[in-house]
Amino acid sequence: MARHGPVPPRSPPGRRGAGGAGVGGPAVLSVLPGDNLGARHRAPPADVVALHGWRRSSADFDAVLVGLDATAPDLPGFGSAAAPPTAWGAADYARALAPVCGEGPPVVLVGHSFGGKVAVMLAAAYPGRVRGLLLTGVPLTAAPAPPAAWRYRVARRLNRLGVLSDERLEARRRRSGSDDYRAASGVMRDVLVRSVAETRDGVYLRALGEVRCPVELVWGEHDTAAPLPGETDLSRAPAGARLTVLPGVGHLIPTEASAELRSALDRLR
């Protein structure tokens, strides 16, 4: 998956802050509907719900959501939220987070990276709760597997045949895996593996084809973690879906380009 780095402190981040986007007090860590934990911006019911990426937290959206009635839950396994009991797929995450989108009228749902996978599944499964979908840096399609991944698959086969020990397989796994894979442990490593498999199986593109609300897509020009959506990908989105590519920006758009992301969000509101 992506190289995400440490979560920033809870303060208005971003070299392009959302100054002037609105006024309001700081986000407050709260218990959200469905016993979810995360940030509450201003007052309920939320008009906007934002889902963060892998190895990130709700703090990523602090600058984006300034002045809005909004929530940004910590996805299970990140931030203040406990890990799921088993290796959840994006549909399981969507089911757990659906109550956050149901405390009032339909919401605008924002999803970054892994949170965008969850957002697509949620918008497709609960159309009555989502009136607009904003996706940014979401790995909707899989990049070609690097050579190291193929070598690991051979090693895994040898392990199953009893030729390669478990210890040597684990060493190979750590050398072959992404930064996210090496950082993950326990059930979260299994969640990551399942997420990558769902991407390769086209789960998220099929779900995007089932979304019926307006869609905005915002990508960084230099995003190496999530391939830029191509014509085939965009053809799955609802008619009128708009793609904005931000020059000079990488994968972490909520913190790198919060003002531009807020502009796309405001178009859906």
NUVOBA-62467 format. One line per 5 residues: number of its first residue (from 1); their letters; for each residue y, x, z of N, C-alpha, C. Coordinates in Angstrom, 3 decimals, m for minus. Layout:
BEGIN
NUM = A = Y X Z Y X Z Y X Z ~ ...
//
This chain:
BEGIN
1 = MARHG = m1.177 0.864 0.000 0.000 0.000 0.000 1.225 0.898 0.000 ~ 2.243 0.567 0.739 3.512 1.245 0.587 3.724 2.310 1.643 ~ 4.681 3.183 1.376 5.142 4.126 2.389 6.345 3.488 3.064 ~ 6.208 3.111 4.302 7.224 2.287 4.915 8.050 2.985 5.976 ~ 7.520 3.973 6.681 8.311 4.699 7.655 8.558 3.915 8.929
6 = PVPPR = 9.271 4.533 9.858 9.480 3.907 11.161 10.422 2.716 11.069 ~ 10.237 1.778 11.985 11.109 0.606 12.054 12.432 1.024 12.678 ~ 13.554 0.584 12.092 14.845 0.974 12.650 15.132 0.241 13.942 ~ 16.095 0.737 14.742 16.492 m0.005 15.945 17.150 m1.309 15.554 ~ 17.167 m2.281 16.488 17.760 m3.571 16.192 19.269 m3.449 16.194
11 = SPPGR = 19.832 m3.173 15.039 21.268 m3.098 14.823 21.505 m3.387 13.362 ~ 22.718 m3.755 12.946 22.953 m4.054 11.532 22.733 m2.812 10.682 ~ 21.542 m2.698 10.003 21.236 m1.488 9.260 21.724 m1.584 7.827 ~ 21.462 m0.535 7.055 21.641 m0.604 5.618 22.895 0.123 5.160 ~ 22.749 0.935 4.126 23.915 1.612 3.592 24.825 0.636 2.884
16 = RGAGG = 24.290 m0.570 2.566 25.102 m1.604 1.958 25.077 m2.803 2.878 ~ 25.706 m2.719 4.006 25.668 m3.784 4.995 26.211 m5.078 4.472 ~ 25.804 m6.194 5.115 26.205 m7.524 4.673 27.510 m7.936 5.325 ~ 28.444 m6.997 5.444 29.726 m7.312 6.035 30.393 m8.455 5.310 ~ 30.934 m9.406 6.046 31.577 m10.549 5.433 30.639 m11.656 5.077
21 = AGVGG = 29.338 m11.479 5.280 28.368 m12.499 4.907 28.388 m13.657 5.869 ~ 28.946 m13.489 7.040 28.980 m14.590 7.989 29.280 m14.060 9.372 ~ 29.408 m14.951 10.320 29.651 m14.526 11.689 28.581 m15.119 12.566 ~ 28.311 m14.484 13.681 27.307 m15.002 14.594 26.902 m13.911 15.550 ~ 26.291 m14.299 16.662 25.867 m13.337 17.645 24.630 m12.594 17.198
26 = PAVLS = 24.180 m11.642 18.010 22.997 m10.861 17.664 21.739 m11.713 17.710 ~ 20.727 m11.258 16.978 19.438 m11.940 17.008 18.832 m11.819 18.394 ~ 18.101 m12.847 18.795 17.487 m12.893 20.120 15.970 m12.985 19.966 ~ 15.234 m12.094 20.624 13.784 m12.172 20.620 13.365 m13.475 21.294 ~ 12.570 m14.282 20.585 12.270 m15.630 21.054 10.823 m15.989 20.763
31 = VLPGD = 10.344 m17.005 21.477 9.077 m17.647 21.122 9.399 m18.688 20.070 ~ 8.796 m18.548 18.903 9.058 m19.423 17.770 7.941 m20.457 17.647 ~ 8.137 m21.507 16.865 7.074 m22.515 16.701 5.727 m21.893 16.348 ~ 4.662 m22.509 16.841 3.319 m21.986 16.618 2.991 m20.798 17.489 ~ 3.751 m20.609 18.592 3.559 m19.473 19.498 3.746 m18.134 18.802
36 = NLGAR = 4.537 m18.125 17.737 4.906 m16.872 17.097 6.060 m16.235 17.866 ~ 6.169 m14.912 17.776 7.265 m14.178 18.398 8.136 m13.564 17.310 ~ 9.433 m13.475 17.592 10.315 m12.863 16.618 11.764 m13.130 16.933 ~ 12.610 m12.919 15.947 14.048 m13.014 16.131 14.552 m14.414 15.784 ~ 15.397 m14.944 16.652 16.106 m16.201 16.396 17.577 m15.867 16.157
41 = HRAPP = 18.090 m16.270 15.003 19.499 m16.091 14.660 20.202 m17.436 14.800 ~ 21.229 m17.477 15.592 21.997 m18.681 15.885 21.077 m19.781 16.432 ~ 21.137 m20.983 15.881 20.493 m22.127 16.544 19.401 m22.759 15.680 ~ 18.398 m23.383 16.321 17.406 m24.137 15.558 17.991 m25.481 15.121 ~ 17.386 m26.113 14.114 16.250 m25.620 13.335 16.680 m24.563 12.323
46 = ADVVA = 15.739 m23.695 11.986 16.039 m22.623 11.044 16.232 m23.177 9.636 ~ 17.237 m22.656 8.957 17.465 m22.961 7.549 16.798 m21.914 6.664 ~ 16.601 m20.712 7.235 16.001 m19.589 6.524 14.939 m18.961 7.414 ~ 13.808 m18.596 6.829 12.751 m17.865 7.521 12.469 m16.599 6.715 ~ 12.454 m15.441 7.369 12.272 m14.165 6.684 11.056 m13.429 7.239
51 = LHGWR = 10.196 m12.955 6.335 8.948 m12.287 6.707 9.005 m10.818 6.277 ~ 8.825 m9.922 7.229 8.977 m8.489 6.989 7.736 m7.867 6.368 ~ 7.871 m6.589 6.027 6.789 m5.861 5.370 5.843 m5.163 6.335 ~ 4.886 m4.454 5.737 3.854 m3.737 6.498 4.477 m2.605 7.295 ~ 4.065 m2.485 8.563 4.582 m1.477 9.495 6.074 m1.635 9.739
56 = RSSAD = 6.592 m2.829 9.540 8.003 m3.107 9.798 8.107 m4.168 10.887 ~ 9.286 m4.738 11.073 9.458 m5.783 12.070 10.600 m6.700 11.659 ~ 10.814 m7.728 12.460 11.880 m8.691 12.193 13.252 m8.043 12.175 ~ 13.410 m6.872 12.796 14.710 m6.188 12.834 15.216 m5.843 11.443 ~ 14.323 m5.725 10.462 14.744 m5.387 9.107 15.757 m6.387 8.554
61 = FDAVL = 15.704 m7.635 9.010 16.545 m8.681 8.430 17.810 m8.973 9.240 ~ 18.090 m8.173 10.254 19.247 m8.463 11.102 20.539 m8.578 10.292 ~ 20.786 m7.636 9.374 22.019 m7.668 8.593 22.002 m8.777 7.544 ~ 20.831 m9.041 6.990 20.721 m10.057 5.934 21.018 m11.454 6.468 ~ 20.625 m11.733 7.699 20.681 m13.091 8.239 21.918 m13.362 9.089
66 = VGLDA = 22.873 m12.455 9.077 24.084 m12.645 9.880 24.745 m13.982 9.553 ~ 25.045 m14.758 10.592 25.767 m16.003 10.424 24.933 m17.196 10.001 ~ 23.626 m17.026 9.879 22.755 m18.116 9.434 21.925 m18.659 10.597 ~ 21.546 m19.920 10.509 20.516 m20.463 11.397 19.181 m20.043 10.797 ~ 18.559 m19.060 11.393 17.399 m18.431 10.761 16.445 m17.885 11.806
71 = TAPDL = 15.207 m17.666 11.365 14.228 m16.970 12.183 13.567 m15.882 11.351 ~ 13.147 m14.824 12.036 12.414 m13.734 11.402 11.261 m13.370 12.330 ~ 10.122 m14.003 12.166 8.994 m13.707 13.053 8.461 m12.299 12.846 ~ 7.935 m11.728 13.920 7.139 m10.509 13.796 5.739 m10.932 13.364 ~ 5.287 m10.440 12.236 3.959 m10.804 11.766 2.905 m10.268 12.733
76 = PGFGS = 1.828 m11.028 12.945 0.780 m10.556 13.854 0.312 m9.138 13.522 ~ 0.364 m8.282 14.538 0.002 m6.886 14.369 1.183 m5.951 14.268 ~ 2.415 m6.515 14.279 3.615 m5.698 14.122 4.688 m6.156 15.106 ~ 5.617 m5.247 15.415 6.715 m5.607 16.304 6.201 m6.084 17.647 ~ 6.666 m7.271 18.052 6.302 m7.819 19.353 5.020 m8.647 19.325
81 = AAAPP = 4.421 m8.803 18.158 3.281 m9.714 17.999 1.946 m8.980 18.094 ~ 1.010 m9.580 18.793 m0.339 m9.015 18.907 m1.061 m9.075 17.569 ~ m2.026 m8.203 17.405 m2.824 m8.183 16.177 m3.681 m9.445 16.071 ~ m4.014 m9.853 14.868 m4.898 m11.015 14.715 m6.291 m10.703 15.250 ~ m7.067 m11.729 15.566 m8.389 m11.479 16.151 m9.404 m10.912 15.169
86 = TAWGA = m9.196 m11.192 13.893 m10.089 m10.691 12.845 m9.238 m10.205 11.681 ~ m9.924 m9.719 10.639 m9.214 m9.189 9.471 m8.662 m10.336 8.627 ~ m7.481 m10.791 8.979 m6.858 m11.906 8.270 m6.469 m11.507 6.849 ~ m6.549 m12.497 5.965 m5.939 m12.385 4.654 m4.565 m13.024 4.697 ~ m3.844 m12.971 3.568 m2.487 m13.520 3.538 m2.488 m15.023 3.796
91 = ADYAR = m3.538 m15.719 3.383 m3.599 m17.158 3.640 m3.716 m17.456 5.133 ~ m4.413 m16.613 5.868 m4.514 m16.786 7.319 m3.160 m16.556 7.978 ~ m2.444 m15.521 7.519 m1.095 m15.290 8.029 m0.196 m16.483 7.720 ~ m0.310 m17.008 6.509 0.517 m18.156 6.125 0.248 m19.358 7.012 ~ m1.014 m19.586 7.321 m1.384 m20.712 8.180 m0.797 m20.542 9.584
96 = ALAPV = m0.819 m19.322 10.101 m0.293 m19.064 11.439 1.225 m19.203 11.488 ~ 1.895 m18.877 10.376 3.357 m18.874 10.357 3.957 m20.171 9.830 ~ 3.127 m21.063 9.293 3.637 m22.320 8.742 4.474 m23.114 9.749 ~ 4.109 m23.156 11.054 4.945 m23.910 12.001 6.387 m23.419 12.086 ~ 6.615 m22.126 11.816 7.970 m21.596 11.860 8.840 m22.244 10.779
101 = CGEGP = 8.190 m22.648 9.687 8.913 m23.290 8.584 8.994 m24.802 8.743 ~ 8.472 m25.337 9.836 8.386 m26.778 9.979 9.176 m27.361 11.125 ~ 10.160 m26.626 11.666 10.900 m27.162 12.808 12.076 m28.035 12.389 ~ 12.316 m28.176 11.087 13.406 m29.011 10.578 13.209 m29.269 9.099 ~ 14.275 m29.468 8.348 14.163 m29.649 6.898 13.529 m28.432 6.237
106 = PVVLV = 13.098 m28.557 4.984 12.505 m27.414 4.275 13.437 m26.198 4.284 ~ 12.832 m25.015 4.343 13.588 m23.774 4.500 13.612 m22.973 3.210 ~ 14.522 m22.019 3.164 14.452 m20.944 2.180 13.616 m19.839 2.821 ~ 12.567 m19.433 2.143 11.611 m18.459 2.675 11.811 m17.123 1.981 ~ 12.013 m16.076 2.766 12.225 m14.725 2.254 11.011 m13.877 2.620
111 = GHSFG = 10.513 m13.097 1.676 9.381 m12.234 1.964 9.547 m10.859 1.352 ~ 9.423 m9.824 2.193 9.504 m8.445 1.717 8.134 m7.795 1.799 ~ 7.693 m7.177 0.710 6.470 m6.395 0.677 5.275 m7.244 1.155 ~ 4.564 m6.806 2.193 3.436 m7.593 2.700 3.874 m8.992 3.117 ~ 5.064 m9.114 3.705 5.579 m10.425 4.070 5.788 m11.316 2.868
116 = GKVAV = 6.055 m10.706 1.709 6.179 m11.483 0.483 4.847 m12.061 0.024 ~ 3.774 m11.314 0.250 2.449 m11.863 m0.058 2.192 m13.109 0.781 ~ 2.533 m13.016 2.062 2.355 m14.155 2.958 3.251 m15.308 2.518 ~ 4.487 m14.988 2.131 5.443 m16.015 1.722 4.960 m16.768 0.489 ~ 4.384 m16.064 m0.480 3.862 m16.726 m1.680 2.752 m17.705 m1.309
121 = MLAAA = 1.850 m17.261 m0.451 0.748 m18.127 m0.042 1.267 m19.338 0.725 ~ 2.282 m19.132 1.570 2.827 m20.213 2.381 3.543 m21.232 1.500 ~ 4.358 m20.749 0.552 5.088 m21.656 m0.333 4.142 m22.469 m1.200 ~ 3.029 m21.854 m1.616 2.062 m22.573 m2.446 1.277 m23.603 m1.644 ~ 0.931 m23.267 m0.399 0.088 m24.145 0.413 0.881 m25.233 1.133
126 = YPGRV = 2.175 m24.979 1.389 2.989 m25.933 2.149 4.285 m26.236 1.386 ~ 4.188 m26.835 0.210 5.384 m27.038 m0.614 6.440 m27.912 0.051 ~ 6.031 m28.793 0.946 6.991 m29.651 1.618 7.842 m28.938 2.649 ~ 7.497 m27.682 2.966 8.237 m26.930 3.982 9.142 m25.854 3.386 ~ 9.042 m25.621 2.089 9.787 m24.523 1.464 10.563 m25.066 0.267
131 = RGLLL = 11.884 m24.917 0.296 12.712 m25.399 m0.812 13.196 m24.273 m1.727 ~ 12.995 m23.025 m1.306 13.359 m21.879 m2.126 12.603 m20.655 m1.653 ~ 12.267 m19.757 m2.595 11.457 m18.577 m2.276 12.147 m17.338 m2.826 ~ 12.405 m16.372 m1.936 13.014 m15.097 m2.313 12.019 m13.987 m2.028 ~ 11.601 m13.291 m3.069 10.628 m12.213 m2.952 11.301 m10.891 m3.279
136 = TGVPL = 11.008 m9.869 m2.483 11.585 m8.556 m2.730 10.565 m7.459 m2.437 ~ 10.325 m6.615 m3.430 9.397 m5.499 m3.258 8.003 m5.931 m2.875 ~ 7.483 m6.961 m3.526 6.163 m7.507 m3.185 5.118 m6.971 m4.163 ~ 4.054 m6.332 m3.693 3.000 m5.849 m4.605 2.165 m7.023 m5.132 ~ 2.680 m7.704 m6.137 1.960 m8.838 m6.720 0.787 m8.377 m7.571
141 = TAAPA = 0.911 m7.192 m8.149 m0.166 m6.603 m8.936 m0.471 m5.220 m8.392 ~ m1.664 m4.746 m8.673 m2.106 m3.463 m8.132 m1.797 m2.327 m9.096 ~ m1.297 m1.233 m8.563 m1.124 m0.024 m9.354 m2.501 0.604 m9.599 ~ m2.662 1.385 m10.670 m3.950 2.051 m10.918 m4.364 2.895 m9.721 ~ m5.646 2.864 m9.411 m6.146 3.640 m8.276 m6.002 5.133 m8.559
146 = PPAAW = m5.506 5.919 m7.603 m5.396 7.372 m7.808 m6.782 8.002 m7.844 ~ m6.867 9.218 m8.413 m8.180 9.887 m8.480 m8.856 10.017 m7.121 ~ m8.078 10.243 m6.071 m8.670 10.397 m4.746 m9.420 9.142 m4.323 ~ m8.939 7.969 m4.732 m9.607 6.723 m4.371 m10.987 6.641 m5.023 ~ m11.090 7.099 m6.253 m12.395 7.079 m6.921 m13.366 8.052 m6.247
151 = RYRVA = m12.834 9.206 m5.825 m13.703 10.158 m5.132 m14.202 9.577 m3.816 ~ m13.344 8.827 m3.145 m13.780 8.201 m1.904 m14.873 7.172 m2.165 ~ m14.767 6.424 m3.236 m15.800 5.435 m3.550 m17.145 6.098 m3.803 ~ m17.114 7.259 m4.454 m18.360 8.009 m4.650 m18.904 8.462 m3.297 ~ m18.020 8.949 m2.429 m18.458 9.396 m1.103 m19.035 8.234 m0.300
156 = RRLNR = m18.434 7.065 m0.426 m18.952 5.908 0.305 m20.353 5.550 m0.177 ~ m20.564 5.659 m1.486 m21.902 5.391 m2.034 m22.919 6.402 m1.497 ~ m22.523 7.661 m1.429 m23.418 8.690 m0.909 m23.719 8.450 0.570 ~ m22.737 7.961 1.306 m22.950 7.641 2.712 m23.984 6.537 2.860 ~ m23.894 5.522 2.023 m24.851 4.420 2.087 m26.266 4.879 1.742
161 = LGVLS = m26.350 5.918 0.920 m27.659 6.446 0.555 m28.177 7.446 1.587 ~ m27.359 7.740 2.608 m27.777 8.675 3.648 m27.556 10.123 3.296 ~ m26.857 10.396 2.208 m26.623 11.774 1.777 m25.417 12.377 2.487 ~ m24.422 11.544 2.794 m23.184 12.001 3.408 m23.054 11.385 4.794 ~ m22.730 12.192 5.803 m22.650 11.701 7.178 m21.434 10.799 7.367
166 = DERLE = m21.466 9.997 8.441 m20.337 9.128 8.775 m19.080 9.954 9.055 ~ m19.251 11.100 9.703 m18.102 11.929 10.045 m17.428 12.461 8.792 ~ m18.212 12.909 7.824 m17.629 13.432 6.590 m17.020 12.296 5.763 ~ m17.607 11.115 5.819 m17.022 9.975 5.119 m15.660 9.615 5.701 ~ m15.551 9.621 7.044 m14.269 9.300 7.671 m13.219 10.347 7.298
171 = ARRRR = m13.616 11.606 7.246 m12.675 12.657 6.849 m12.214 12.436 5.412 ~ m13.136 12.073 4.530 m12.783 11.780 3.146 m11.874 10.561 3.069 ~ m12.169 9.556 3.900 m11.369 8.329 3.905 m9.915 8.636 4.271 ~ m9.733 9.479 5.273 m8.371 9.798 5.707 m7.620 10.625 4.671 ~ m8.328 11.479 3.953 m7.674 12.255 2.901 m7.313 11.384 1.714
176 = SGSDD = m8.137 10.388 1.435 m7.954 9.567 0.244 m7.002 8.401 0.460 ~ m6.861 7.943 1.703 m6.093 6.737 1.964 m4.592 6.960 1.883 ~ m3.864 5.858 1.768 m2.401 5.895 1.742 m1.859 6.222 3.127 ~ m0.549 6.428 3.203 0.085 6.639 4.507 m0.177 5.452 5.420 ~ m0.088 4.242 4.864 m0.333 3.041 5.659 m1.762 3.010 6.170
181 = YRAAS = m2.704 3.413 5.327 m4.110 3.394 5.737 m4.352 4.386 6.865 ~ m3.776 5.569 6.728 m3.983 6.589 7.766 m3.330 6.174 9.077 ~ m2.233 5.425 9.000 m1.536 4.999 10.213 m2.211 3.810 10.884 ~ m2.980 3.031 10.121 m3.603 1.823 10.665 m4.889 2.168 11.407 ~ m5.239 1.305 12.353 m6.497 1.464 13.084 m7.018 0.105 13.482
186 = GVMRD = m8.290 0.075 13.836 m8.885 m1.169 14.296 m8.788 m2.280 13.268 ~ m8.497 m3.483 13.744 m8.479 m4.643 12.860 m7.372 m4.545 11.829 ~ m6.265 m3.845 12.133 m5.169 m3.766 11.170 m5.547 m2.928 9.950 ~ m6.439 m1.961 10.135 m6.923 m1.245 8.966 m7.729 m2.188 8.076 ~ m8.509 m3.065 8.680 m9.285 m4.034 7.905 m8.374 m5.050 7.220
191 = VLVRS = m7.283 m5.440 7.893 m6.298 m6.339 7.278 m5.698 m5.677 6.041 ~ m5.367 m4.407 6.160 m4.780 m3.679 5.034 m5.749 m3.608 3.858 ~ m6.992 m3.281 4.141 m7.995 m3.198 3.078 m8.149 m4.562 2.389 ~ m8.156 m5.621 3.180 m8.285 m6.953 2.595 m7.061 m7.294 1.749 ~ m5.884 m6.918 2.203 m4.665 m7.201 1.444 m4.686 m6.496 0.091
196 = VAETR = m5.093 m5.251 0.079 m5.175 m4.511 m1.176 m6.192 m5.164 m2.111 ~ m7.326 m5.590 m1.553 m8.350 m6.245 m2.365 m7.828 m7.558 m2.950 ~ m7.063 m8.307 m2.154 m6.510 m9.568 m2.656 m5.521 m9.314 m3.792 ~ m4.764 m8.230 m3.690 m3.852 m7.884 m4.782 m4.636 m7.601 m6.047 ~ m5.676 m6.782 m5.930 m6.473 m6.423 m7.111 m7.191 m7.638 m7.700
201 = DGVYL = m7.510 m8.611 m6.869 m8.197 m9.816 m7.352 m7.243 m10.852 m7.932 ~ m5.942 m10.580 m7.917 m4.976 m11.505 m8.488 m4.649 m12.712 m7.620 ~ m4.951 m12.623 m6.309 m4.735 m13.759 m5.407 m3.268 m14.176 m5.380 ~ m2.364 m13.215 m5.331 m0.949 m13.532 m5.150 m0.306 m14.032 m6.441 ~ m0.728 m13.493 m7.565 m0.212 m14.010 m8.833 m0.651 m15.454 m9.054
206 = RALGE = m1.899 m15.757 m8.704 m2.358 m17.150 m8.854 m1.566 m18.072 m7.928 ~ m1.310 m17.620 m6.705 m0.533 m18.447 m5.782 0.894 m18.634 m6.291 ~ 1.481 m17.585 m6.878 2.827 m17.704 m7.435 2.874 m18.786 m8.502 ~ 1.786 m18.913 m9.254 1.715 m19.947 m10.276 1.668 m21.357 m9.719 ~ 1.369 m21.479 m8.425 1.302 m22.802 m7.793 2.597 m23.172 m7.077
211 = VRCPV = 3.537 m22.240 m6.995 4.811 m22.498 m6.319 5.667 m23.403 m7.191 ~ 6.316 m24.378 m6.584 7.106 m25.350 m7.342 8.598 m25.298 m7.005 ~ 8.992 m24.521 m6.037 10.407 m24.447 m5.665 11.088 m23.336 m6.474 ~ 12.430 m23.302 m6.497 13.142 m22.202 m7.158 12.772 m20.850 m6.554 ~ 12.726 m19.828 m7.418 12.305 m18.489 m6.990 13.328 m17.452 m7.451
216 = ELVWG = 13.679 m16.558 m6.550 14.481 m15.370 m6.848 13.634 m14.141 m6.540 ~ 13.717 m13.118 m7.402 13.018 m11.851 m7.171 14.040 m10.728 m7.204 ~ 14.017 m9.872 m6.192 14.934 m8.746 m6.101 14.116 m7.473 m5.912 ~ 14.268 m6.529 m6.831 13.481 m5.300 m6.795 14.396 m4.090 m6.840 ~ 13.976 m3.007 m6.216 14.693 m1.751 m6.309 14.254 m0.984 m7.549
221 = EHDTA = 15.217 m0.374 m8.207 14.918 0.403 m9.419 13.906 1.507 m9.142 ~ 13.986 2.083 m7.944 13.125 3.222 m7.607 12.018 2.840 m6.626 ~ 11.596 1.600 m6.650 10.513 1.143 m5.774 9.187 1.666 m6.315 ~ 8.596 2.621 m5.607 7.301 3.171 m6.017 6.139 2.490 m5.301 ~ 6.447 1.593 m4.355 5.392 0.931 m3.591 4.951 m0.383 m4.221
226 = APLPG = 5.866 m1.065 m4.918 5.563 m2.355 m5.532 5.998 m2.304 m6.988 ~ 5.045 m2.359 m7.926 5.416 m2.301 m9.343 6.396 m3.413 m9.714 ~ 7.370 m3.077 m10.545 8.327 m4.064 m11.021 7.589 m5.168 m11.772 ~ 7.857 m6.438 m11.460 7.156 m7.530 m12.154 7.380 m7.456 m13.665 ~ 6.304 m7.587 m14.419 6.400 m7.598 m15.866 6.489 m9.022 m16.399
231 = ETDLS = 6.502 m9.137 m17.707 6.624 m10.460 m18.317 5.460 m11.362 m17.924 ~ 4.257 m10.795 m17.841 3.101 m11.607 m17.454 3.254 m12.131 m16.034 ~ 3.728 m11.273 m15.135 3.938 m11.700 m13.750 4.980 m12.803 m13.681 ~ 6.091 m12.606 m14.383 7.179 m13.587 m14.340 6.770 m14.908 m14.966 ~ 5.833 m14.849 m15.906 5.396 m16.098 m16.530 4.636 m16.984 m15.542
236 = RAPAG = 4.149 m16.401 m14.455 3.463 m17.196 m13.420 4.455 m17.929 m12.524 ~ 5.672 m17.413 m12.440 6.667 m18.008 m11.551 7.207 m19.307 m12.153 ~ 7.788 m20.180 m11.319 8.368 m21.419 m11.843 9.459 m21.125 m12.867 ~ 9.649 m22.052 m13.782 10.692 m21.896 m14.791 12.036 m21.662 m14.113 ~ 12.796 m20.746 m14.683 14.109 m20.440 m14.121 14.113 m19.346 m13.083
241 = ARLTV = 12.938 m18.777 m12.756 12.893 m17.685 m11.786 13.757 m16.523 m12.280 ~ 14.478 m15.928 m11.369 15.451 m14.890 m11.730 15.059 m13.564 m11.107 ~ 15.017 m12.498 m11.921 14.709 m11.154 m11.443 15.979 m10.311 m11.458 ~ 16.313 m9.723 m10.309 17.438 m8.811 m10.184 16.897 m7.432 m9.819 ~ 17.243 m6.414 m10.613 16.828 m5.041 m10.345 18.052 m4.269 m9.852
246 = LPGVG = 17.943 m3.668 m8.673 19.060 m2.973 m8.040 19.001 m1.482 m8.362 ~ 19.986 m0.957 m9.077 19.975 0.474 m9.421 20.120 1.356 m8.188 ~ 19.356 2.446 m8.194 19.461 3.433 m7.130 18.827 3.034 m5.814 ~ 18.099 1.917 m5.774 17.511 1.403 m4.538 15.999 1.552 m4.591 ~ 15.385 1.805 m3.431 13.943 1.957 m3.349 13.250 0.706 m2.848
251 = HLIPT = 12.244 0.891 m2.000 11.395 m0.216 m1.575 11.982 m1.021 m0.423 ~ 12.725 m0.378 0.462 13.165 m1.044 1.691 14.486 m1.796 1.479 ~ 14.465 m2.756 0.601 15.684 m3.474 0.219 16.353 m4.174 1.403 ~ 15.619 m4.803 2.344 16.332 m5.458 3.449 17.260 m4.532 4.223 ~ 16.941 m3.249 4.298 17.803 m2.307 5.013 18.621 m1.430 4.076
256 = EASAE = 18.139 m1.184 2.862 18.881 m0.364 1.910 19.973 m1.148 1.196 ~ 19.754 m2.423 0.954 20.667 m3.228 0.139 20.753 m4.638 0.708 ~ 21.136 m4.737 1.961 21.149 m6.034 2.634 22.136 m7.009 1.999 ~ 23.279 m6.513 1.520 24.280 m7.401 0.927 23.770 m8.028 m0.362 ~ 23.108 m7.220 m1.193 22.572 m7.744 m2.445 21.458 m8.764 m2.184
261 = LRSAL = 20.629 m8.477 m1.178 19.571 m9.422 m0.830 20.184 m10.724 m0.305 ~ 21.234 m10.602 0.480 21.904 m11.803 0.992 22.496 m12.629 m0.165 ~ 23.036 m11.982 m1.167 23.579 m12.710 m2.312 22.496 m13.541 m2.998 ~ 21.313 m12.961 m3.176 20.208 m13.714 m3.775 19.790 m14.858 m2.876 ~ 19.776 m14.616 m1.570 19.436 m15.668 m0.615 20.440 m16.820 m0.704
266 = DRLR = 21.718 m16.494 m0.792 22.749 m17.541 m0.851 22.627 m18.390 m2.115 ~ 22.117 m17.794 m3.195 21.931 m18.592 m4.420 20.878 m19.667 m4.229 ~ 19.941 m19.447 m3.329 18.888 m20.435 m3.073 19.294 m21.465 m2.034 ~ 20.351 m21.189 m1.284 20.743 m22.093 m0.229 21.633 m23.221 m0.759
//
